[in-house]
Amino acid sequence: MAELTISSEEIRSAIENYVTSFSTTTSREEVGTVIYAGDGIARVEGLPAAMTNELRDFPGGVLGVALNLDVREIGAVILGNFGA
């Protein structure tokens, strides 16, 4: 049976190559939950960083404008057909 040997130098070199070539990227995405949608208005929980008149993305590529800011939820005017 053949003996398989790996030198500590090969291991060190492989780890060093991996570490030096490793790059990471991070991104932040704020996601809320639509708790009500009707009559062109959506109420959304979980967006504590929302600002007045901020354009927000909704499911299906629909946009909305955040207008009513509360501690727990925002109210947004929907700019498009959200009920489809």
C-alpha positions as CSV (number, residue, x, y, z in Angstrom):
1,M,0.0,0.0,0.0
2,A,1.4,3.4,-0.9
3,E,2.0,5.8,1.9
4,L,0.6,9.3,1.4
5,T,2.6,12.1,3.0
6,I,2.1,15.8,2.9
7,S,4.8,18.0,4.3
8,S,4.0,20.8,6.7
9,E,5.5,23.3,4.3
10,E,3.0,22.2,1.6
11,I,0.1,22.7,4.1
12,R,1.5,26.1,5.2
13,S,1.9,27.2,1.6
14,A,-1.6,26.1,0.7
15,I,-3.1,27.9,3.6
16,E,-1.1,31.0,2.9
17,N,-2.2,31.0,-0.7
18,Y,-5.8,30.6,0.3
19,V,-5.7,33.4,2.9
20,T,-3.9,35.9,0.7
21,S,-6.3,35.3,-2.2
22,F,-9.4,35.4,0.0
23,S,-11.6,38.4,-0.4
24,T,-14.9,39.1,1.2
25,T,-17.7,41.6,0.5
26,T,-20.6,42.5,2.6
27,S,-23.8,44.3,1.9
28,R,-26.6,45.5,4.0
29,E,-30.2,45.0,3.1
30,E,-33.1,46.2,5.2
31,V,-36.2,44.0,4.8
32,G,-39.6,44.7,6.2
33,T,-42.9,42.9,6.4
34,V,-46.0,44.2,4.7
35,I,-48.7,43.9,7.3
36,Y,-51.4,45.7,5.3
37,A,-51.9,46.7,1.6
38,G,-55.0,48.3,0.3
39,D,-56.3,51.5,-1.4
40,G,-52.8,52.4,-2.6
41,I,-51.3,52.3,0.9
42,A,-49.0,49.7,2.5
43,R,-48.2,49.4,6.2
44,V,-44.8,47.9,6.7
45,E,-43.1,46.6,9.9
46,G,-39.4,46.2,10.4
47,L,-37.9,49.3,8.7
48,P,-36.5,51.4,11.6
49,A,-34.1,53.3,9.3
50,A,-36.8,54.4,6.9
51,M,-36.9,58.2,6.2
52,T,-39.8,60.4,5.0
53,N,-40.2,60.6,1.2
54,E,-37.8,57.7,0.8
55,L,-38.4,55.4,-2.2
56,R,-38.9,51.8,-1.1
57,D,-39.0,48.6,-3.1
58,F,-42.0,46.3,-2.7
59,P,-42.6,42.7,-4.0
60,G,-43.1,42.4,-7.7
61,G,-40.9,45.4,-8.5
62,V,-43.4,48.0,-7.3
63,L,-42.2,51.2,-5.7
64,G,-43.6,53.1,-2.8
65,V,-42.8,56.4,-1.0
66,A,-42.5,56.2,2.8
67,L,-44.6,59.0,4.3
68,N,-46.0,58.0,7.7
69,L,-43.2,57.0,10.0
70,D,-44.0,55.3,13.3
71,V,-41.8,53.5,15.9
72,R,-43.0,50.1,14.8
73,E,-44.2,50.6,11.2
74,I,-44.2,52.9,8.2
75,G,-47.0,53.9,5.9
76,A,-46.1,54.1,2.2
77,V,-48.0,55.3,-0.8
78,I,-47.8,52.6,-3.5
79,L,-46.7,53.8,-7.0
80,G,-48.2,51.1,-9.1
81,N,-50.4,48.1,-9.1
82,F,-49.6,46.3,-5.8
83,G,-52.6,44.0,-5.7
84,A,-51.8,42.1,-9.0
